[in-house]
Amino acid sequence: MANSIWTIEEFTCPGCGMKYTATREEHAEPHSGSFKCSICSGEVHTWSGNHHFFGWDAVKTKPRVFGRRWAGVEW
Ligand SMILES: [Zn+2]
């Protein structure tokens, strides 16, 4: 279909704060589903309606360093 619309949305796990992105696809018929965090098994997002989410992916964020310089890179 020429008029299918995909948008990428970002979600944050309420349990551990892990960030995920998912692709939202609009549909003519209702869909429902849910996604659970792969780290803490918390429910990151549930949906129902004329859209669906797929392609869940964890967002890799850089670790925060408080009051330190990047003196030594350990990896
Ligand atoms: Zn989590």
N, CA, C, O and the ligand as a Tripos MOL2 file, in Angstrom:
@<TRIPOS>MOLECULE
protein
  301   299    76     0     0
PROTEIN
NO_CHARGES

@<TRIPOS>ATOM
      1 N           0.8480   -1.1950    0.0000 N.3       1 MET1
      2 CA          0.0000    0.0000    0.0000 C.3       1 MET1
      3 C           0.8850    1.2470    0.0000 C.2       1 MET1
      4 O           1.9020    1.3100    0.6910 O.2       1 MET1
      5 N           0.4860    2.2010   -0.7640 N.am      2 ALA2
      6 CA          1.3040    3.3990   -0.9020 C.3       2 ALA2
      7 C           1.1750    4.3230    0.2960 C.2       2 ALA2
      8 O           2.0640    5.1300    0.5640 O.2       2 ALA2
      9 N           0.0640    4.2050    1.0170 N.am      3 ASN3
     10 CA         -0.1670    5.1900    2.0650 C.3       3 ASN3
     11 C          -0.0130    4.6100    3.4750 C.2       3 ASN3
     12 O          -0.6500    5.0860    4.4150 O.2       3 ASN3
     13 N           0.8210    3.5940    3.6200 N.am      4 SER4
     14 CA          1.1090    3.1290    4.9680 C.3       4 SER4
     15 C           2.1270    4.0710    5.6080 C.2       4 SER4
     16 O           3.1020    4.4870    4.9810 O.2       4 SER4
     17 N           1.8720    4.3900    6.8640 N.am      5 ILE5
     18 CA          2.7100    5.3780    7.5390 C.3       5 ILE5
     19 C           3.4270    4.7060    8.7000 C.2       5 ILE5
     20 O           2.7880    4.1170    9.5720 O.2       5 ILE5
     21 N           4.7320    4.7910    8.7120 N.am      6 TRP6
     22 CA          5.5220    4.2900    9.8260 C.3       6 TRP6
     23 C           6.1780    5.4600   10.5260 C.2       6 TRP6
     24 O           6.7600    6.3480    9.9030 O.2       6 TRP6
     25 N           6.0650    5.4310   11.8310 N.am      7 THR7
     26 CA          6.7860    6.4240   12.6160 C.3       7 THR7
     27 C           7.5070    5.7070   13.7480 C.2       7 THR7
     28 O           7.0290    4.6920   14.2530 O.2       7 THR7
     29 N           8.6420    6.2310   14.1390 N.am      8 ILE8
     30 CA          9.3980    5.6280   15.2320 C.3       8 ILE8
     31 C           9.1320    6.4200   16.5080 C.2       8 ILE8
     32 O           9.2740    7.6420   16.5430 O.2       8 ILE8
     33 N           8.7410    5.6910   17.5580 N.am      9 GLU9
     34 CA          8.4690    6.3390   18.8310 C.3       9 GLU9
     35 C           9.4090    5.7820   19.8920 C.2       9 GLU9
     36 O           9.9110    4.6630   19.7860 O.2       9 GLU9
     37 N           9.6270    6.5910   20.9050 N.am     10 GLU10
     38 CA         10.5320    6.1870   21.9800 C.3      10 GLU10
     39 C           9.7510    5.9980   23.2680 C.2      10 GLU10
     40 O           8.8510    6.7760   23.5830 O.2      10 GLU10
     41 N          10.1060    4.9550   24.0080 N.am     11 PHE11
     42 CA          9.4410    4.6370   25.2680 C.3      11 PHE11
     43 C          10.4940    4.4020   26.3430 C.2      11 PHE11
     44 O          11.6190    3.9910   26.0620 O.2      11 PHE11
     45 N          10.0970    4.6740   27.5710 N.am     12 THR12
     46 CA         10.9830    4.4300   28.6980 C.3      12 THR12
     47 C          10.3200    3.4370   29.6340 C.2      12 THR12
     48 O           9.1540    3.5920   29.9960 O.2      12 THR12
     49 N          11.0720    2.4140   30.0230 N.am     13 CYS13
     50 CA         10.5400    1.4160   30.9440 C.3      13 CYS13
     51 C          10.2490    2.0740   32.2910 C.2      13 CYS13
     52 O          11.1210    2.7380   32.8500 O.2      13 CYS13
     53 N           9.0300    1.8990   32.8240 N.am     14 PRO14
     54 CA          8.7190    2.4970   34.1240 C.3      14 PRO14
     55 C           9.4320    1.8030   35.2730 C.2      14 PRO14
     56 O           9.5530    2.3650   36.3610 O.2      14 PRO14
     57 N           9.9050    0.5810   35.0370 N.am     15 GLY15
     58 CA         10.5460   -0.1600   36.1080 C.3      15 GLY15
     59 C          12.0170    0.1790   36.2880 C.2      15 GLY15
     60 O          12.4710    0.4210   37.4060 O.2      15 GLY15
     61 N          12.7630    0.1970   35.1870 N.am     16 CYS16
     62 CA         14.2080    0.3680   35.3000 C.3      16 CYS16
     63 C          14.7350    1.5470   34.5030 C.2      16 CYS16
     64 O          15.9210    1.8670   34.5970 O.2      16 CYS16
     65 N          13.8820    2.2070   33.7160 N.am     17 GLY17
     66 CA         14.3210    3.3850   32.9860 C.3      17 GLY17
     67 C          14.9930    3.0940   31.6660 C.2      17 GLY17
     68 O          15.4850    4.0070   31.0020 O.2      17 GLY17
     69 N          15.0210    1.8300   31.2780 N.am     18 MET18
     70 CA         15.5970    1.4690   29.9890 C.3      18 MET18
     71 C          14.7780    2.0950   28.8690 C.2      18 MET18
     72 O          13.5490    2.1280   28.9210 O.2      18 MET18
     73 N          15.4730    2.5870   27.8670 N.am     19 LYS19
     74 CA         14.7770    3.2150   26.7530 C.3      19 LYS19
     75 C          14.6930    2.2710   25.5680 C.2      19 LYS19
     76 O          15.6300    1.5420   25.2420 O.2      19 LYS19
     77 N          13.5310    2.3180   24.9410 N.am     20 TYR20
     78 CA         13.2920    1.4980   23.7590 C.3      20 TYR20
     79 C          12.7130    2.3520   22.6470 C.2      20 TYR20
     80 O          12.0510    3.3600   22.8940 O.2      20 TYR20
     81 N          12.9690    1.9410   21.4430 N.am     21 THR21
     82 CA         12.2710    2.5350   20.3130 C.3      21 THR21
     83 C          11.4600    1.4460   19.6290 C.2      21 THR21
     84 O          11.8290    0.2720   19.6380 O.2      21 THR21
     85 N          10.3530    1.8600   19.0390 N.am     22 ALA22
     86 CA          9.5100    0.9350   18.3020 C.3      22 ALA22
     87 C           8.9330    1.6600   17.1000 C.2      22 ALA22
     88 O           8.7570    2.8780   17.1020 O.2      22 ALA22
     89 N           8.6460    0.8760   16.0790 N.am     23 THR23
     90 CA          8.0550    1.4410   14.8740 C.3      23 THR23
     91 C           6.5390    1.2970   14.9550 C.2      23 THR23
     92 O           6.0160    0.1970   15.1320 O.2      23 THR23
     93 N           5.8600    2.3990   14.8260 N.am     24 ARG24
     94 CA          4.4110    2.4230   14.8700 C.3      24 ARG24
     95 C           3.8780    2.3840   13.4440 C.2      24 ARG24
     96 O           4.2730    3.1750   12.5860 O.2      24 ARG24
     97 N           2.9670    1.4370   13.2170 N.am     25 GLU25
     98 CA          2.3860    1.2950   11.8990 C.3      25 GLU25
     99 C           0.8830    1.4990   11.9930 C.2      25 GLU25
    100 O           0.2200    0.8770   12.8230 O.2      25 GLU25
    101 N           0.3530    2.3550   11.1580 N.am     26 GLU26
    102 CA         -1.0900    2.5990   11.1510 C.3      26 GLU26
    103 C          -1.8030    1.4890   10.3860 C.2      26 GLU26
    104 O          -1.3430    1.0370    9.3370 O.2      26 GLU26
    105 N          -2.9320    1.0670   10.9360 N.am     27 HIS27
    106 CA         -3.7120    0.0090   10.3040 C.3      27 HIS27
    107 C          -5.1630    0.4380   10.1540 C.2      27 HIS27
    108 O          -5.6400    1.3310   10.8550 O.2      27 HIS27
    109 N          -5.8430   -0.2020    9.2440 N.am     28 ALA28
    110 CA         -7.2720    0.0540    9.0770 C.3      28 ALA28
    111 C          -8.0890   -0.6890   10.1230 C.2      28 ALA28
    112 O          -9.1840   -0.2580   10.4850 O.2      28 ALA28
    113 N          -7.5470   -1.8230   10.6150 N.am     29 GLU29
    114 CA         -8.2780   -2.6040   11.6030 C.3      29 GLU29
    115 C          -7.5760   -2.4790   12.9590 C.2      29 GLU29
    116 O          -6.3790   -2.1980   13.0240 O.2      29 GLU29
    117 N          -8.3320   -2.6880   14.0300 N.am     30 PRO30
    118 CA         -7.7340   -2.5780   15.3630 C.3      30 PRO30
    119 C          -6.7090   -3.6670   15.6430 C.2      30 PRO30
    120 O          -6.8820   -4.8180   15.2420 O.2      30 PRO30
    121 N          -5.6630   -3.2970   16.3210 N.am     31 HIS31
    122 CA         -4.6510   -4.2290   16.7910 C.3      31 HIS31
    123 C          -4.4420   -3.9570   18.2760 C.2      31 HIS31
    124 O          -4.7130   -2.8630   18.7700 O.2      31 HIS31
    125 N          -3.9620   -4.9560   18.9610 N.am     32 SER32
    126 CA         -3.5830   -4.7270   20.3500 C.3      32 SER32
    127 C          -2.3710   -5.5870   20.6700 C.2      32 SER32
    128 O          -2.1410   -6.6240   20.0490 O.2      32 SER32
    129 N          -1.6150   -5.1420   21.6360 N.am     33 GLY33
    130 CA         -0.4330   -5.8880   22.0250 C.3      33 GLY33
    131 C           0.2430   -5.1930   23.1750 C.2      33 GLY33
    132 O          -0.2180   -4.1630   23.6680 O.2      33 GLY33
    133 N           1.3460   -5.7760   23.5940 N.am     34 SER34
    134 CA          2.1120   -5.1640   24.6670 C.3      34 SER34
    135 C           3.5730   -5.5360   24.4980 C.2      34 SER34
    136 O           3.9110   -6.5090   23.8240 O.2      34 SER34
    137 N           4.4220   -4.7530   25.1160 N.am     35 PHE35
    138 CA          5.8460   -5.0440   25.0790 C.3      35 PHE35
    139 C           6.3870   -5.0020   26.4900 C.2      35 PHE35
    140 O           6.1170   -4.0640   27.2390 O.2      35 PHE35
    141 N           7.1490   -6.0120   26.8500 N.am     36 LYS36
    142 CA          7.7300   -6.0680   28.1860 C.3      36 LYS36
    143 C           9.2270   -5.8810   28.1250 C.2      36 LYS36
    144 O           9.8990   -6.3270   27.1950 O.2      36 LYS36
    145 N           9.7290   -5.2080   29.1420 N.am     37 CYS37
    146 CA         11.1500   -4.9110   29.2470 C.3      37 CYS37
    147 C          11.9480   -6.2090   29.3230 C.2      37 CYS37
    148 O          11.5890   -7.1300   30.0560 O.2      37 CYS37
    149 N          13.0310   -6.2690   28.5600 N.am     38 SER38
    150 CA         13.8590   -7.4760   28.5730 C.3      38 SER38
    151 C          14.7700   -7.5180   29.7930 C.2      38 SER38
    152 O          15.3960   -8.5430   30.0610 O.2      38 SER38
    153 N          14.8480   -6.4250   30.5270 N.am     39 ILE39
    154 CA         15.7150   -6.3950   31.6980 C.3      39 ILE39
    155 C          14.9310   -6.6970   32.9740 C.2      39 ILE39
    156 O          15.3160   -7.5730   33.7480 O.2      39 ILE39
    157 N          13.8290   -5.9710   33.1940 N.am     40 CYS40
    158 CA         13.0960   -6.1310   34.4530 C.3      40 CYS40
    159 C          11.7080   -6.7200   34.2400 C.2      40 CYS40
    160 O          10.9570   -6.8600   35.2060 O.2      40 CYS40
    161 N          11.3460   -7.0640   33.0330 N.am     41 SER41
    162 CA         10.0500   -7.6470   32.7000 C.3      41 SER41
    163 C           8.8830   -6.7230   33.0000 C.2      41 SER41
    164 O           7.7350   -7.1670   33.0370 O.2      41 SER41
    165 N           9.1580   -5.4540   33.2140 N.am     42 GLY42
    166 CA          8.0820   -4.4840   33.3980 C.3      42 GLY42
    167 C           7.3830   -4.2040   32.0800 C.2      42 GLY42
    168 O           7.9520   -4.3960   31.0050 O.2      42 GLY42
    169 N           6.1500   -3.7520   32.1770 N.am     43 GLU43
    170 CA          5.3940   -3.4680   30.9690 C.3      43 GLU43
    171 C           5.7640   -2.0790   30.4660 C.2      43 GLU43
    172 O           5.4590   -1.0730   31.1060 O.2      43 GLU43
    173 N           6.4110   -2.0360   29.3380 N.am     44 VAL44
    174 CA          6.8740   -0.7630   28.7900 C.3      44 VAL44
    175 C           5.7330   -0.0430   28.0830 C.2      44 VAL44
    176 O           5.5590    1.1660   28.2360 O.2      44 VAL44
    177 N           4.9620   -0.7940   27.3110 N.am     45 HIS45
    178 CA          3.8750   -0.1540   26.5700 C.3      45 HIS45
    179 C           2.8230   -1.1910   26.1940 C.2      45 HIS45
    180 O           3.1430   -2.3100   25.7910 O.2      45 HIS45
    181 N           1.5710   -0.7950   26.3350 N.am     46 THR46
    182 CA          0.4770   -1.5970   25.8010 C.3      46 THR46
    183 C          -0.3110   -0.7100   24.8530 C.2      46 THR46
    184 O          -0.4010    0.5020   25.0490 O.2      46 THR46
    185 N          -0.8670   -1.3110   23.8460 N.am     47 TRP47
    186 CA         -1.6070   -0.5150   22.8720 C.3      47 TRP47
    187 C          -2.8130   -1.2910   22.3640 C.2      47 TRP47
    188 O          -2.8310   -2.5210   22.3470 O.2      47 TRP47
    189 N          -3.8050   -0.5410   21.9560 N.am     48 SER48
    190 CA         -4.9430   -1.1020   21.2440 C.3      48 SER48
    191 C          -5.5600    0.0190   20.4270 C.2      48 SER48
    192 O          -5.7080    1.1450   20.9010 O.2      48 SER48
    193 N          -5.9080   -0.2970   19.2280 N.am     49 GLY49
    194 CA         -6.4300    0.7240   18.3280 C.3      49 GLY49
    195 C          -6.0000    0.4290   16.9130 C.2      49 GLY49
    196 O          -5.5320   -0.6680   16.6100 O.2      49 GLY49
    197 N          -6.1560    1.3900   16.0660 N.am     50 ASN50
    198 CA         -5.8330    1.1860   14.6610 C.3      50 ASN50
    199 C          -4.3520    1.4210   14.3730 C.2      50 ASN50
    200 O          -3.9750    2.1160   13.4300 O.2      50 ASN50
    201 N          -3.5410    0.8160   15.2170 N.am     51 HIS51
    202 CA         -2.1070    0.9100   14.9970 C.3      51 HIS51
    203 C          -1.4270   -0.2590   15.6980 C.2      51 HIS51
    204 O          -2.0160   -0.9230   16.5510 O.2      51 HIS51
    205 N          -0.2060   -0.4870   15.3270 N.am     52 HIS52
    206 CA          0.5490   -1.6030   15.8680 C.3      52 HIS52
    207 C           1.9950   -1.1580   16.0350 C.2      52 HIS52
    208 O           2.4900   -0.3160   15.2870 O.2      52 HIS52
    209 N           2.6680   -1.7390   17.0310 N.am     53 PHE53
    210 CA          4.0690   -1.4300   17.2410 C.3      53 PHE53
    211 C           4.9080   -2.6670   16.9960 C.2      53 PHE53
    212 O           4.5620   -3.7580   17.4510 O.2      53 PHE53
    213 N           5.9980   -2.5060   16.2880 N.am     54 PHE54
    214 CA          6.8970   -3.6340   16.0450 C.3      54 PHE54
    215 C           8.3240   -3.1090   15.9860 C.2      54 PHE54
    216 O           8.5670   -1.9030   16.0180 O.2      54 PHE54
    217 N           9.2430   -4.0330   15.9000 N.am     55 GLY55
    218 CA         10.6410   -3.6450   15.7830 C.3      55 GLY55
    219 C          11.1990   -3.0240   17.0460 C.2      55 GLY55
    220 O          11.9690   -2.0650   16.9870 O.2      55 GLY55
    221 N          10.8060   -3.5740   18.2010 N.am     56 TRP56
    222 CA         11.2860   -3.0270   19.4760 C.3      56 TRP56
    223 C          12.7930   -3.1960   19.5870 C.2      56 TRP56
    224 O          13.3480   -4.2520   19.2830 O.2      56 TRP56
    225 N          13.4280   -2.1400   20.0260 N.am     57 ASP57
    226 CA         14.8800   -2.1550   20.1050 C.3      57 ASP57
    227 C          15.3200   -1.3370   21.3050 C.2      57 ASP57
    228 O          14.7960   -0.2490   21.5450 O.2      57 ASP57
    229 N          16.2620   -1.8450   22.0440 N.am     58 ALA58
    230 CA         16.7850   -1.1110   23.1960 C.3      58 ALA58
    231 C          17.6970    0.0050   22.7110 C.2      58 ALA58
    232 O          18.4840   -0.1690   21.7800 O.2      58 ALA58
    233 N          17.5740    1.1460   23.3610 N.am     59 VAL59
    234 CA         18.4160    2.2810   23.0230 C.3      59 VAL59
    235 C          19.6470    2.2450   23.9170 C.2      59 VAL59
    236 O          19.5430    2.2470   25.1430 O.2      59 VAL59
    237 N          20.7910    2.2140   23.2940 N.am     60 LYS60
    238 CA         22.0270    2.1890   24.0710 C.3      60 LYS60
    239 C          22.4350    3.6220   24.3990 C.2      60 LYS60
    240 O          22.7470    4.4210   23.5160 O.2      60 LYS60
    241 N          22.4220    3.9130   25.6660 N.am     61 THR61
    242 CA         22.8120    5.2500   26.1010 C.3      61 THR61
    243 C          24.1600    5.1860   26.7920 C.2      61 THR61
    244 O          24.5250    4.1700   27.3850 O.2      61 THR61
    245 N          24.8820    6.2700   26.7070 N.am     62 LYS62
    246 CA         26.1860    6.3130   27.3440 C.3      62 LYS62
    247 C          26.0100    6.4140   28.8600 C.2      62 LYS62
    248 O          25.1160    7.1120   29.3380 O.2      62 LYS62
    249 N          26.8530    5.7250   29.6040 N.am     63 PRO63
    250 CA         26.7460    5.8140   31.0650 C.3      63 PRO63
    251 C          27.0930    7.2180   31.5420 C.2      63 PRO63
    252 O          27.9980    7.8690   31.0210 O.2      63 PRO63
    253 N          26.3540    7.6590   32.5390 N.am     64 ARG64
    254 CA         26.6250    8.9750   33.0870 C.3      64 ARG64
    255 C          27.7990    8.8980   34.0510 C.2      64 ARG64
    256 O          27.9340    7.9410   34.8140 O.2      64 ARG64
    257 N          28.6310    9.9030   34.0060 N.am     65 VAL65
    258 CA         29.7770    9.9640   34.8990 C.3      65 VAL65
    259 C          29.6400   11.2480   35.7040 C.2      65 VAL65
    260 O          29.6380   12.3460   35.1470 O.2      65 VAL65
    261 N          29.5280   11.0990   37.0170 N.am     66 PHE66
    262 CA         29.3280   12.2490   37.8670 C.3      66 PHE66
    263 C          30.6570   12.6850   38.4720 C.2      66 PHE66
    264 O          31.3290   11.9110   39.1540 O.2      66 PHE66
    265 N          31.0170   13.9150   38.2160 N.am     67 GLY67
    266 CA         32.1860   14.5020   38.8490 C.3      67 GLY67
    267 C          33.4940   13.8140   38.5110 C.2      67 GLY67
    268 O          34.4450   13.8630   39.2910 O.2      67 GLY67
    269 N          33.5440   13.1930   37.3880 N.am     68 ARG68
    270 CA         34.7780   12.5330   36.9980 C.3      68 ARG68
    271 C          35.1390   12.9370   35.5920 C.2      68 ARG68
    272 O          34.2820   13.2850   34.7800 O.2      68 ARG68
    273 N          36.3910   12.8860   35.3300 N.am     69 ARG69
    274 CA         36.8390   13.0790   33.9630 C.3      69 ARG69
    275 C          36.9930   11.7170   33.3060 C.2      69 ARG69
    276 O          37.0500   10.6770   33.9620 O.2      69 ARG69
    277 N          37.0550   11.7700   32.0200 N.am     70 TRP70
    278 CA         37.2970   10.5260   31.3000 C.3      70 TRP70
    279 C          38.7900   10.2150   31.3610 C.2      70 TRP70
    280 O          39.4960   10.2370   30.3530 O.2      70 TRP70
    281 N          39.2450    9.9230   32.5850 N.am     71 ALA71
    282 CA         40.6660    9.7350   32.7960 C.3      71 ALA71
    283 C          41.1550    8.4360   32.1650 C.2      71 ALA71
    284 O          42.2040    8.3990   31.5220 O.2      71 ALA71
    285 N          40.3980    7.3980   32.3550 N.am     72 GLY72
    286 CA         40.8350    6.1250   31.8060 C.3      72 GLY72
    287 C          39.6720    5.4100   31.1580 C.2      72 GLY72
    288 O          38.6090    5.2580   31.7590 O.2      72 GLY72
    289 N          39.8700    4.9890   29.9810 N.am     73 VAL73
    290 CA         38.8380    4.2310   29.3030 C.3      73 VAL73
    291 C          39.0790    2.7560   29.5740 C.2      73 VAL73
    292 O          40.1260    2.2070   29.2320 O.2      73 VAL73
    293 N          38.0950    2.1290   30.1910 N.am     74 GLU74
    294 CA         38.3090    0.7640   30.6480 C.3      74 GLU74
    295 C          37.8220   -0.2980   29.6790 C.2      74 GLU74
    296 O          37.9330   -1.4930   29.9530 O.2      74 GLU74
    297 N          37.2840    0.1350   28.5510 N.am     75 TRP75
    298 CA         36.8410   -0.8690   27.6080 C.3      75 TRP75
    299 C          37.5140   -0.7340   26.2670 C.2      75 TRP75
    300 O          37.2420   -1.5180   25.3580 O.2      75 TRP75
    301 ZN         12.7340   -2.3780   32.6940 Zn       76 ZN76
@<TRIPOS>BOND
     1     1     2 1
     2     2     3 1
     3     3     4 2
     4     3     5 am
     5     5     6 1
     6     6     7 1
     7     7     8 2
     8     7     9 am
     9     9    10 1
    10    10    11 1
    11    11    12 2
    12    11    13 am
    13    13    14 1
    14    14    15 1
    15    15    16 2
    16    15    17 am
    17    17    18 1
    18    18    19 1
    19    19    20 2
    20    19    21 am
    21    21    22 1
    22    22    23 1
    23    23    24 2
    24    23    25 am
    25    25    26 1
    26    26    27 1
    27    27    28 2
    28    27    29 am
    29    29    30 1
    30    30    31 1
    31    31    32 2
    32    31    33 am
    33    33    34 1
    34    34    35 1
    35    35    36 2
    36    35    37 am
    37    37    38 1
    38    38    39 1
    39    39    40 2
    40    39    41 am
    41    41    42 1
    42    42    43 1
    43    43    44 2
    44    43    45 am
    45    45    46 1
    46    46    47 1
    47    47    48 2
    48    47    49 am
    49    49    50 1
    50    50    51 1
    51    51    52 2
    52    51    53 am
    53    53    54 1
    54    54    55 1
    55    55    56 2
    56    55    57 am
    57    57    58 1
    58    58    59 1
    59    59    60 2
    60    59    61 am
    61    61    62 1
    62    62    63 1
    63    63    64 2
    64    63    65 am
    65    65    66 1
    66    66    67 1
    67    67    68 2
    68    67    69 am
    69    69    70 1
    70    70    71 1
    71    71    72 2
    72    71    73 am
    73    73    74 1
    74    74    75 1
    75    75    76 2
    76    75    77 am
    77    77    78 1
    78    78    79 1
    79    79    80 2
    80    79    81 am
    81    81    82 1
    82    82    83 1
    83    83    84 2
    84    83    85 am
    85    85    86 1
    86    86    87 1
    87    87    88 2
    88    87    89 am
    89    89    90 1
    90    90    91 1
    91    91    92 2
    92    91    93 am
    93    93    94 1
    94    94    95 1
    95    95    96 2
    96    95    97 am
    97    97    98 1
    98    98    99 1
    99    99   100 2
   100    99   101 am
   101   101   102 1
   102   102   103 1
   103   103   104 2
   104   103   105 am
   105   105   106 1
   106   106   107 1
   107   107   108 2
   108   107   109 am
   109   109   110 1
   110   110   111 1
   111   111   112 2
   112   111   113 am
   113   113   114 1
   114   114   115 1
   115   115   116 2
   116   115   117 am
   117   117   118 1
   118   118   119 1
   119   119   120 2
   120   119   121 am
   121   121   122 1
   122   122   123 1
   123   123   124 2
   124   123   125 am
   125   125   126 1
   126   126   127 1
   127   127   128 2
   128   127   129 am
   129   129   130 1
   130   130   131 1
   131   131   132 2
   132   131   133 am
   133   133   134 1
   134   134   135 1
   135   135   136 2
   136   135   137 am
   137   137   138 1
   138   138   139 1
   139   139   140 2
   140   139   141 am
   141   141   142 1
   142   142   143 1
   143   143   144 2
   144   143   145 am
   145   145   146 1
   146   146   147 1
   147   147   148 2
   148   147   149 am
   149   149   150 1
   150   150   151 1
   151   151   152 2
   152   151   153 am
   153   153   154 1
   154   154   155 1
   155   155   156 2
   156   155   157 am
   157   157   158 1
   158   158   159 1
   159   159   160 2
   160   159   161 am
   161   161   162 1
   162   162   163 1
   163   163   164 2
   164   163   165 am
   165   165   166 1
   166   166   167 1
   167   167   168 2
   168   167   169 am
   169   169   170 1
   170   170   171 1
   171   171   172 2
   172   171   173 am
   173   173   174 1
   174   174   175 1
   175   175   176 2
   176   175   177 am
   177   177   178 1
   178   178   179 1
   179   179   180 2
   180   179   181 am
   181   181   182 1
   182   182   183 1
   183   183   184 2
   184   183   185 am
   185   185   186 1
   186   186   187 1
   187   187   188 2
   188   187   189 am
   189   189   190 1
   190   190   191 1
   191   191   192 2
   192   191   193 am
   193   193   194 1
   194   194   195 1
   195   195   196 2
   196   195   197 am
   197   197   198 1
   198   198   199 1
   199   199   200 2
   200   199   201 am
   201   201   202 1
   202   202   203 1
   203   203   204 2
   204   203   205 am
   205   205   206 1
   206   206   207 1
   207   207   208 2
   208   207   209 am
   209   209   210 1
   210   210   211 1
   211   211   212 2
   212   211   213 am
   213   213   214 1
   214   214   215 1
   215   215   216 2
   216   215   217 am
   217   217   218 1
   218   218   219 1
   219   219   220 2
   220   219   221 am
   221   221   222 1
   222   222   223 1
   223   223   224 2
   224   223   225 am
   225   225   226 1
   226   226   227 1
   227   227   228 2
   228   227   229 am
   229   229   230 1
   230   230   231 1
   231   231   232 2
   232   231   233 am
   233   233   234 1
   234   234   235 1
   235   235   236 2
   236   235   237 am
   237   237   238 1
   238   238   239 1
   239   239   240 2
   240   239   241 am
   241   241   242 1
   242   242   243 1
   243   243   244 2
   244   243   245 am
   245   245   246 1
   246   246   247 1
   247   247   248 2
   248   247   249 am
   249   249   250 1
   250   250   251 1
   251   251   252 2
   252   251   253 am
   253   253   254 1
   254   254   255 1
   255   255   256 2
   256   255   257 am
   257   257   258 1
   258   258   259 1
   259   259   260 2
   260   259   261 am
   261   261   262 1
   262   262   263 1
   263   263   264 2
   264   263   265 am
   265   265   266 1
   266   266   267 1
   267   267   268 2
   268   267   269 am
   269   269   270 1
   270   270   271 1
   271   271   272 2
   272   271   273 am
   273   273   274 1
   274   274   275 1
   275   275   276 2
   276   275   277 am
   277   277   278 1
   278   278   279 1
   279   279   280 2
   280   279   281 am
   281   281   282 1
   282   282   283 1
   283   283   284 2
   284   283   285 am
   285   285   286 1
   286   286   287 1
   287   287   288 2
   288   287   289 am
   289   289   290 1
   290   290   291 1
   291   291   292 2
   292   291   293 am
   293   293   294 1
   294   294   295 1
   295   295   296 2
   296   295   297 am
   297   297   298 1
   298   298   299 1
   299   299   300 2
@<TRIPOS>SUBSTRUCTURE
     1 MET1         2 RESIDUE 1 A MET
     2 ALA2         6 RESIDUE 1 A ALA
     3 ASN3        10 RESIDUE 1 A ASN
     4 SER4        14 RESIDUE 1 A SER
     5 ILE5        18 RESIDUE 1 A ILE
     6 TRP6        22 RESIDUE 1 A TRP
     7 THR7        26 RESIDUE 1 A THR
     8 ILE8        30 RESIDUE 1 A ILE
     9 GLU9        34 RESIDUE 1 A GLU
    10 GLU10       38 RESIDUE 1 A GLU
    11 PHE11       42 RESIDUE 1 A PHE
    12 THR12       46 RESIDUE 1 A THR
    13 CYS13       50 RESIDUE 1 A CYS
    14 PRO14       54 RESIDUE 1 A PRO
    15 GLY15       58 RESIDUE 1 A GLY
    16 CYS16       62 RESIDUE 1 A CYS
    17 GLY17       66 RESIDUE 1 A GLY
    18 MET18       70 RESIDUE 1 A MET
    19 LYS19       74 RESIDUE 1 A LYS
    20 TYR20       78 RESIDUE 1 A TYR
    21 THR21       82 RESIDUE 1 A THR
    22 ALA22       86 RESIDUE 1 A ALA
    23 THR23       90 RESIDUE 1 A THR
    24 ARG24       94 RESIDUE 1 A ARG
    25 GLU25       98 RESIDUE 1 A GLU
    26 GLU26      102 RESIDUE 1 A GLU
    27 HIS27      106 RESIDUE 1 A HIS
    28 ALA28      110 RESIDUE 1 A ALA
    29 GLU29      114 RESIDUE 1 A GLU
    30 PRO30      118 RESIDUE 1 A PRO
    31 HIS31      122 RESIDUE 1 A HIS
    32 SER32      126 RESIDUE 1 A SER
    33 GLY33      130 RESIDUE 1 A GLY
    34 SER34      134 RESIDUE 1 A SER
    35 PHE35      138 RESIDUE 1 A PHE
    36 LYS36      142 RESIDUE 1 A LYS
    37 CYS37      146 RESIDUE 1 A CYS
    38 SER38      150 RESIDUE 1 A SER
    39 ILE39      154 RESIDUE 1 A ILE
    40 CYS40      158 RESIDUE 1 A CYS
    41 SER41      162 RESIDUE 1 A SER
    42 GLY42      166 RESIDUE 1 A GLY
    43 GLU43      170 RESIDUE 1 A GLU
    44 VAL44      174 RESIDUE 1 A VAL
    45 HIS45      178 RESIDUE 1 A HIS
    46 THR46      182 RESIDUE 1 A THR
    47 TRP47      186 RESIDUE 1 A TRP
    48 SER48      190 RESIDUE 1 A SER
    49 GLY49      194 RESIDUE 1 A GLY
    50 ASN50      198 RESIDUE 1 A ASN
    51 HIS51      202 RESIDUE 1 A HIS
    52 HIS52      206 RESIDUE 1 A HIS
    53 PHE53      210 RESIDUE 1 A PHE
    54 PHE54      214 RESIDUE 1 A PHE
    55 GLY55      218 RESIDUE 1 A GLY
    56 TRP56      222 RESIDUE 1 A TRP
    57 ASP57      226 RESIDUE 1 A ASP
    58 ALA58      230 RESIDUE 1 A ALA
    59 VAL59      234 RESIDUE 1 A VAL
    60 LYS60      238 RESIDUE 1 A LYS
    61 THR61      242 RESIDUE 1 A THR
    62 LYS62      246 RESIDUE 1 A LYS
    63 PRO63      250 RESIDUE 1 A PRO
    64 ARG64      254 RESIDUE 1 A ARG
    65 VAL65      258 RESIDUE 1 A VAL
    66 PHE66      262 RESIDUE 1 A PHE
    67 GLY67      266 RESIDUE 1 A GLY
    68 ARG68      270 RESIDUE 1 A ARG
    69 ARG69      274 RESIDUE 1 A ARG
    70 TRP70      278 RESIDUE 1 A TRP
    71 ALA71      282 RESIDUE 1 A ALA
    72 GLY72      286 RESIDUE 1 A GLY
    73 VAL73      290 RESIDUE 1 A VAL
    74 GLU74      294 RESIDUE 1 A GLU
    75 TRP75      298 RESIDUE 1 A TRP
    76 ZN76       301 GROUP 0 **** ****
